[in-house]
């Protein structure tokens, strides 16, 4: 009768199978490691051969061909990193910037320009010379020299001081004088424009109401005082006098008042008016510069 197999024999067989698989796994790992090592050695060998193909430069630092490579004499230096070139470019650009900035200052220096006969620092020379072709520089500094002292005043400030001096020294008739003894007995558009035109060129002075200097409402007050009207020195107050007329019905001699009550003048017809515009300007005949205006007609008593 055949002998039955035991469970121990089967266990031994299973153990042998696992050992075989483990041995195979270890063998594959070792083979993979050897292959990686071999590849690394091959790469190192190829790198060494390439390096050997590159011949070191001779003492003259000339590029020579070695194998597939050409070796340059030295590592190329960027153009911007070359110290001498960079220093030269920096100095060149700096000199150009300095010259550009300095030129206008030189050209607009009144003292230097006067020496070169481009202009003069003497205001009287400019005022008394007709037909001169000398170049007058606006806002040039006018120099005033004193013993052991130097003072510089801008042309605009000097003009303002002169205007203020003339205004304070004015001794002619005032608006009050004309109101008490008006040269004209009734309002007439043509005559109003003739009187208004007499003062073209008078400088603007804030609060002024004489030919030595007008602001807008001071100019209107002075003109109409010569017709016996004692107008207030205020655009707002002047706008409340007389009657408002339509723009198409406006006549020369009517008041032109801006809608925001910031300015007024005397209508001259054809879209123009006499007015004293702004600081630095003078009384002039000019187009009405906005359509946001209304017209007021005054009348004598």
PyMOL commands that set and color helices and strands:
alter all, ss='L'
color gray80, all
select helices_A, chain A and resi 7-53+79-81+83-107+110-115+123-128+155-168+175-180+189-197+216-225+235-239+247-249
alter helices_A, ss='H'
color red, helices_A
select strands_A, chain A and resi 65-66+69-70+141-146+149-154+209-210+213-214+243-245+255-258+264-269+272-276+283-287+293-297
alter strands_A, ss='S'
color yellow, strands_A
deselect
rebuild
show_as cartoon
